[in-house]
Amino acid sequence: MKKILFAIILLSAKISIAQIAATNTGILHISGSTDILFAGNDFTNNAGSALTNNGQLYIQGNLANNQAAMATGTGTLYINGAAAQSVNGAATFRTFNFISNNAAGLTLNNNLSVSGAHTFSNGIITTSVTPNYLVYEAGSSYSGDGDASHVNGWVKKMGSTNFIFPVGNGIVERTVALSGLSGSSEFNAKYLANTPFTTQMQTPIYEIDPAEYWSINKVSGGTASVTLNWDYSKVYFPNWIIPDIRVAGYNGSLWVTNGGTASGTANTTGTITSNSISSFNLFAFGSQSYILPLNLIGFTAKRQDNFTQLAWTTVNEFNVSRFVVERSDDNAHFYAVGELPARNTGNTENYFSRDNSAINGIAYYRLRCIDIDGKEKISAIVRVTDGKTTNNLQLLTNPVRSKITLVATGQLAGEFEYQVSMINGQLVQKGKLPVLTSGQYEIPLNGKLQPGTYSLKVTSRMQSFHFKLLIL
């Protein structure tokens, strides 16, 4: 086996050591599968040169290609530096196989094309805003993707086979898939947060998921179906009725339905595949649930000696089936504690229900109104305390957007520290939280935090509080 442990400039009389940046200005041919070229620093393939990799090309610095119509070869490109790396140049760098293995990340300032197999070993691949693409040619594949190894940016797919785009936001992977392609096509896809134009809808779509969406552009080709998936543990998902969920597509002015039948559970995971469509732009989850023919005047909760009294008032009830009172002990996970049938008189109606269970500090309540077709409307959340002098700390609202609001009860006081961490344990924000007396305390959130599920830990020398936090 030939093993070249230094970067070389072919057709040059000088051999450079591994730590010196190298440039190919002539014909560089890594001829066989056992041949290795190891570049321990930057490597540039000049315009007018000819690089063919039929063996193994290791790059530990930055890679640049300016050779037009570069040969794909039959070999493998390894990008496995210890510091952040980039792919640059004026012409697409082409490889047959590709192994990306850099925990510090790889940025594509130029297209990188894969014709064989791509293995995500470690690290996020980020594409520039030009945009540049990680290109999967017809017949190519990938493996090893996940939250720690995916593309934060644009992915291009060529060919006619079904494909799952390994895209995400650099923190979590949020794939999107195409299936049933009518012919050879070229598609580009990217994952994004904070869905735009959520108030611009065409019936029967009545609500758009505000947390996430995907941009899918068709460069060429015919029809295909789009498959979206949700994962509540990664990104907040609305508590929608599953049969009413649709794939929504933005047509340039309105979100419209692209059909589909969803499966799964709103507060865990699920998927939905659209009808076969020919127009591509932005895609998000939509719901066909509509506002019930009911006006909910008010919903209150009041703690008595050993139970919670729930009350609500309605007007204009029509075709309403029932009311379900739901409770949560963490303001995130709710469960039913009472149910009453609707009266549907059309007059003003007053309803009462009781929750006889004990409260540990704070309990949260909401009212679910269900009509005869199964469509739902959920009230605002109200909270009650047990009235005791328990020294406690609770989340006031969850999910949150720009700030976390906590409520201190009893005689809780002291110098606390807080930590906000991702679900994989990575710390993303920390600070101090002095608690002087009972009342509300706010923690402003870092504006760079992506929507998703986090953990919040608040500690002092004497006490510790842990919360599951949903950031929109």
N, C-alpha and C positions, 0 to 999 in steps of 0.2 A: 504493500500500500504506500502510495506517495502521500506525505504529509508536509504541507508547506506552512511553517509556523511564523511567517512574516508576510506583510503586505508587499506586493510587487508591482512594478510598472513594466508591463510587457513591452518589448521592443526598446527598452532602455538598458543601458549597460550597468546601471546601478541597482543593487538590491537593498531595499530599505528595511530597517528593523521594525518589529511589531508595533511600536508606539508612535511611529511616524505616519502621518496621513499619506495616503497613496492615491495615484491617479492613473487610470488606464488610458493611454493615448494611442494604442495600436490594436492588435488582435490578441485577446485573452481568451483561451479555450481551456476550461476545466474539463478534461476529456472523458473521464470515467467515474462510475459511482463511488469508487474508493479514493478518488483524488480530492484533496482538501486544500482550499485556499482560506487562510485565517487572517483577517484584517483586524488588528487590535485597536485601530483608531478609525478615523474617517476614511471612506472609500468613495472615489468619484469615477464614474464611467463617462468619458468625454464624448462630445459630438464627433462623429467621424470615426470613432473607434468601433470595435466589434467584440462584445462580451457574450460568450456562450457558457452557461453553467450546466454541465451534465454530471456534476459531482456534488460537492458540498462546499458552499460559500458561507463562511461565518463572518458577521459584521458586528463589532463591538463599539463602533462609533456611529457617526451619521453616514447615511448612504445617499448618494446623488447619482442620477442618471440623466444624461443629455443625448444619448444615442437614440435616434429615431428608428422605429421599426426594430427594436431590440428582439433578439431571438429568445423564445421561452426556454428552450433547453429541456432536459429531462431530470435535472438535479434539484437540490433543496437549498433554499435560502434560510439561514439561521440569523435572526436578530436577537442577540442575547447579551447586550451590554449591562453594566452595573448602574450606569447613570442614564437619565432620560435620553432617548434617541429620536431621530427624525429621518424621514425619507424625503429627499428634495430633488430638484432638477426640473428640466423643461419637457422631458418625455417619460412616458409610463415605464416604470421598472417592471419587467415581466419575469415570473418564475413559475416553475412547474409545481413543486411542493414548497411550503412555507411553514416555518415554526417560529412563532413569536413567544419570547420568553424573557421579559424584562419587567420586573415589578415596578420600576420607576416610570414605565409607560413609553409608548411609541406614538409620535405625531406624524401624520401623513400630510406633508406640504406638496405632495405629488401623488399621482395615482400609483397604486401597487396592485398588480394583476396576478391572480393565482389561477392556474389551469388544472392543477392536480388536487392535492389535499392540504388544507391548512389546519395546523394543530395549535390551539390556544393553550400554551403551557402556563403562562402567567402574565399579568399586566393588561392594562386598558390601552386600546388603540384609539387615538383621537384623530379625527380628520379636520383639516383646516376649513375655514368658512368660505373658501374661494368659490365652490367647494371642490375638494378632492375626495377620492373614493378608494375604499378597499373593494377591488373588483373580483368577483367570482365568475370566471368564464364558464361557458357551457360544459357540463360534465364535471365540474369541480365540487368539492365538499369541504366541510370543516368539522372539528370535534373539540371537546374540552372547554367549551364556552360556559359562562356563568356570571355571577355578580362580580367576581374578581377578574374576569377575562372576557371582554366583549368590545364592541365598537361604539364609542361615544361620538356619533356623527353619521356620515353617509356610507351606505353599503350599496354597491351596484351588482345586479345579477343578470347574467346573460343566459339565453337558452329557453327551453320549453318545459322544463321539469318543475315540479313543486319545489318550493324553497322557503325556509324559515330564516329571516334576517336576524343575525345575532347582534341586535342593537340595544342600547340602554343609555343611561345618563352618566356613566362613570362611577356610579355607586351601586345601582341595581341593573340587572339585565331585564329588558322589557321587549321581548321578541314580537315580531309581526310576520305573518306568513301569507304566501300566495299559493293558490292551488288551481287546478283545472285550466291551465293556460291553453288558449286556443291555437297557439303557434309559437314559433321562436320569437322571443321578446327581449327587451332591455328595460329593466325597472331599477329605480333608485329609491331607497327608503331610509328614514331617520326617525328616531324617537324624540319627543319633546314634552315638556311639562307646561301646565297652565293653558288649557284649551282656550283659543280665542273665539270671539263672536258667539258666545254661549246664549245670548238673548235672541239670536237670529235663526229661527227654526221654521220649517214648513211642516204642517200637519201631515201624518199623524205623530211626528216627533214633538214631544212637549217638554223635554228636558235633556240637556247635554252634560256628560260627565266633565266637570271643570278641571280635574286634576291632571289628565294626560291625554296625549293624542299622537298620531303618527302621520308623517308626510310621506306619501308614496307617489312618485312621478313615473309615468309611462313615457319612455323615450321612443319606443317602437313596439309593435305587437298588436294583439287583439284584445280578447276578453280574459278575465280571471276572477277568482273569488278571493276575498280578503278575510283572514282569520285574526281576530283580536283576542287577547286573553287578559284577565284581571287577576291580581294577587294582592289581597287586602293587607297581607303582612308586609308588603313592599311599598305599595301606593294605595292611599285611601280610595275606596270605591263606594258609591252611593248605595243605600239600603233599598234597592229597587226590587220590584217583582220580576222574577226571572223570565216568565213568559212575555213580558212587555219590553225586554231589552232588544235593541236592534243595533246593527252596524250603521252609524251615521256618517255620511260623506258631505264635505263642504263643496258646494258647486260654484263658489266664487261670491255668492251673496247670501246663501242660506244653507243651514244643515238640513239634509234630506235623508230619508230612510233608504238604505241599501239592503234591507231585509235581514234574514237570518233567524235562527232559532238558538237561543242561549241554553247552556247547561252549566250547572254548578250551584254555588251558594254565594250570595252577595257578600257576606262577611268573611269568606275564605278565598276560594279560587273559582274560576270558570272560564269558558270560551264561547265564542260565537263566530260563525262563518257567514259571510254575506252571500247574496245572490251573485250570479255571474254578472260582472259589470264591465263597461268599456271606458268609463271616465274615471280618472284618478287624480286626487289632490290631497286633501286632509281627511283623516279618518279618526273617529272617536266613538265612544259608547253613547247611545241615545236611548231614551225611554219613551214608550207610548202611553205611560200612565198620565191621566189627566186629573185636574182638580175636581174633587167630588162636588156634587150639587149640595153643598153643606157649608154653612158659615159657622166656624167654631169661635164663639164670642170670647171664651176664656177657659183656662185650665189651671187649677190651683192644687197645691198640696200643703197640708198643715199637720204637724205632729201633735198628737194628743198624748195622754199619759203613757199608753203602751201600744198605740197604733197610729197609722197615718191616714188622715181623712183626705180623699181625692174628690174634687168636684169640677164639673165643666158644664157649660151652657152652649146650646146650639140654636140656630134658627134655619128655616128652609131645608129641613131634612127631606130628602127624596131619594128612594132606592138605596138607602144606607142599610147595610146588613147588621153591623155590630161595632162596638167600641172595645178595644183591648188596652188595659192599663199596663204599662211596662215599667220595670224598675231596673236600675243599675247601681252597683256599689262602687264602680270606678269611672263612671261617666263614659264608658266605651262599650261595654257589653251589657245589653238589656235583655230582660226576661219577663214573661207575662206574670202578673200578680192578680189580675181581675179581668172580668169580661161581662159586658152588658149588651142586650139586644137594642137596636135602634127603634124608636117609636114612629118616625116618619109621619108625623102629624102635620108638618109644615108650620107649626106654631113654635114659639120659644119653649125649649125644653131644658130642664135642669136634671143632671145626673150626679149620683154619688156612689163612691166605692171606697172600700177600706183595705188597707194593707196591715195585717196584724203581726208581721215579722219585725224583729228587733232591728235597730239601726246601730251600726258601729261608726259613730261620728257623723257622716253625711250619706244621704241616699238621694238618687236622682230619679225623676219620674218623667214619662212622656205618654201621650195618648195616641194610639194608632186607630184611625177611623177607616173601616173597610166597607166598601159598597158591595152590592149583590153580585157584581162581576169580578170581584176579587181585587179591584184596584184600591189603592190606599192613599191616605194622607196622614202625615205625622205632625203632631203639635210641637211647639217649642218645649225645651226641657226646663223643668223646675226642680228645685232642690229643697230638702229639709234637713235639719240637724236634730240630734237626739235631745238637745237641750241640756245636756250634762256638761260639766266642766272638763271634759276629756281634752288632754293636750294632744292636738292632732293637726295634720297638714293634709289638705285635699286639693285636687284639681277642681277649679271652678267650671272650666269648659274644656271639652275635648271632643272633636279635633280642634286644633289651634291654627292660626295663620302667622301673624307677625309677633305675637307675644304669648307667653304662658302666664296664666293667672292662677295663683294659689290662694287658699283660704286657711289661715291659722285660727284654731279654736282653743278655748280654755285658756290656760296660763302658758301656752307654748311661747318660748322666747329663747334667744341665743344667737350665736354666730354660726350660721349654716353655710355650707358650700354645696354647689350644685354641679352636676355633670350631665350633659346630653350626649348620648351615644347612639350609633347606628345599631341595627340588629346583629351585625357581626362583631360588635364590641368596640368598634373604632370610635374614639372620642372626637366629637366635632365641636363642642362648646363647653366651657366651664366658667365658673365665677363664684362670687360670694353673694350670700343672701342673708343680710341681717334681719332677724325677726324680733321686733321690740314688744309687740302686743298682739292680741287677736285682731284679725282683719284680713284684708286682701293685700297680696304682694305680687308684683309683676316681674317677669324675666323677659326682656326684649330678645327676640331670636335673630341670629345671624341671617342676613338676607340671602346668603349663598346656599342655605340649606334647601335641599330638594324635597318635594312632597314625598311622604312615606311614613313608615313606622319607626319610632325611636324609643329609647328608654330614658327616663329622667330619674336621677338619683340625687336626693337632698339629704345631707348628713351633717351632724355636729358630733361633738365628743360623746354625747349621751344618747342621741336618737338618730334613726335612719329611716327614710321614706323612699319607696320605689314606685314609679308609675310607668305605664305603657302610654306613649304619647303619639298621637296621629297629627302630622303636620300637613296642611293643605297648601 
